[in-house]
């Protein structure tokens, strides 16, 4: 892959989505935001992304269902889950395609650098020589 990693941020809270988008753009990523799972799936059908940062609690289709659907469309797409729930357990379906607790970040984030570290790890898991 050449150029900056393409990241899709999916969160229905505008302040969270916009803050993450602005931060990631400042860090050199190419970023788009979606406010729903349905909008995210439409964006994923229209353009390629390397990573999706997905809030679990979304209106209508939740983040877990979005990740499962997006994985079926793009099996190489990486994911990070954002959740405000301390009781969140990664569903079996998501674990089945390689997601682990390392893919789960809890809101509020202790620091955006933690998210950045998790993103870079997920982007590099495919074995590419390129470092983000």
C-alpha positions as CSV (number, residue, x, y, z in Angstrom):
1,X,0.0,0.0,0.0
2,X,1.3,3.5,-0.8
3,X,0.2,6.7,0.8
4,X,-1.4,7.1,4.2
5,X,-3.6,4.4,5.7
6,X,-7.3,5.0,5.1
7,X,-9.4,4.9,8.3
8,X,-13.2,4.9,8.7
9,X,-14.4,6.2,12.1
10,X,-18.0,5.1,12.9
11,X,-19.6,6.8,15.8
12,X,-23.1,8.4,16.2
13,X,-21.8,11.0,18.6
14,X,-20.6,13.9,16.5
15,X,-18.2,15.2,19.1
16,X,-16.5,11.8,19.4
17,X,-16.4,11.2,15.7
18,X,-15.1,14.6,14.8
19,X,-12.5,14.6,17.5
20,X,-11.1,11.3,16.4
21,X,-11.2,12.2,12.8
22,X,-9.3,15.5,13.4
23,X,-6.8,13.7,15.6
24,X,-6.1,11.0,13.1
25,X,-5.8,13.4,10.2
26,X,-3.3,15.4,12.3
27,X,-1.4,12.1,12.7
28,X,-1.2,11.6,8.9
29,X,-4.1,9.2,8.3
30,X,-6.7,9.7,5.5
31,X,-9.9,9.6,7.5
32,X,-13.6,9.6,6.8
33,X,-16.4,9.6,9.4
34,X,-19.8,7.8,9.4
35,X,-22.6,8.4,11.9
36,X,-24.3,5.0,11.4
37,X,-23.6,1.4,10.4
38,X,-25.6,1.9,7.3
39,X,-23.6,4.9,6.2
40,X,-20.4,3.1,6.9
41,X,-21.4,0.1,4.8
42,X,-22.3,2.4,1.9
43,X,-18.9,4.1,2.3
44,X,-17.1,0.7,2.4
45,X,-18.9,-0.3,-0.8
46,X,-17.8,2.9,-2.6
47,X,-14.1,3.2,-1.5
48,X,-11.3,1.1,0.1
49,X,-10.3,1.5,3.7
50,X,-7.5,-0.2,5.7
51,X,-9.1,0.1,9.2
52,X,-12.4,0.9,10.7
53,X,-12.8,2.3,14.3
54,X,-16.3,1.3,15.3
55,X,-18.5,2.3,18.2
56,X,-20.5,-0.6,19.5
57,X,-23.7,1.3,20.3
58,X,-25.0,2.7,17.1
59,X,-28.6,3.3,16.1
60,X,-30.4,0.5,14.2
61,X,-27.5,-1.8,13.3
62,X,-25.0,-2.0,16.1
63,X,-21.2,-2.0,15.8
64,X,-20.8,-5.8,16.2
65,X,-23.2,-6.4,13.3
66,X,-21.5,-3.7,11.2
67,X,-18.1,-5.3,11.8
68,X,-19.4,-8.7,10.8
69,X,-21.0,-7.3,7.6
70,X,-17.9,-5.3,6.7
71,X,-15.7,-8.3,7.2
72,X,-17.8,-10.3,4.8
73,X,-17.3,-7.5,2.2
74,X,-13.6,-6.9,2.9
75,X,-11.9,-9.8,4.8
76,X,-8.6,-7.9,5.0
77,X,-10.1,-4.8,6.7
78,X,-8.8,-4.2,10.2
79,X,-11.1,-3.2,13.1
80,X,-10.9,-1.5,16.4
81,X,-14.0,-1.5,18.7
82,X,-14.8,1.5,20.8
83,X,-17.1,0.9,23.8
84,X,-18.2,2.7,26.8
85,X,-19.3,-0.6,28.5
86,X,-16.9,-2.1,30.9
87,X,-18.9,-5.4,30.5
88,X,-18.4,-5.6,26.7
89,X,-17.3,-9.1,25.6
90,X,-16.1,-9.5,22.0
91,X,-18.7,-11.8,20.3
92,X,-17.7,-15.2,19.1
93,X,-18.3,-14.3,15.5
94,X,-15.8,-11.4,15.7
95,X,-13.2,-13.6,17.5
96,X,-13.6,-16.2,14.8
97,X,-12.0,-13.9,12.2
98,X,-9.1,-13.0,14.5
99,X,-10.2,-10.1,16.6
100,X,-9.0,-10.2,20.2
101,X,-9.2,-8.0,23.3
102,X,-6.4,-6.0,21.8
103,X,-9.0,-4.8,19.2
104,X,-11.2,-3.4,22.0
105,X,-10.7,0.1,23.4
106,X,-12.9,1.5,26.2
107,X,-14.3,5.0,26.3
108,X,-13.3,7.4,27.6
109,X,-9.9,6.7,26.2
110,X,-7.1,7.2,28.8
111,X,-5.2,8.9,25.9
112,X,-5.5,9.0,22.2
113,X,-2.0,7.7,21.9
114,X,-3.3,4.3,23.2
115,X,-5.7,4.2,20.3
116,X,-3.0,5.2,17.9
117,X,-0.8,2.4,19.2
118,X,-3.6,-0.1,18.7
119,X,-4.3,1.2,15.2
120,X,-0.8,0.8,14.1
121,X,-0.6,-2.7,15.5
122,X,-3.8,-3.7,13.7
123,X,-2.6,-2.0,10.4
124,X,0.7,-3.9,10.6
125,X,-0.8,-7.4,11.5
126,X,-1.1,-8.3,7.8
127,X,2.7,-8.7,7.6
128,X,3.3,-5.7,5.4
129,X,6.8,-4.2,5.6
130,X,5.3,-0.7,5.7
131,X,5.1,0.9,9.2
132,X,2.4,3.4,10.0
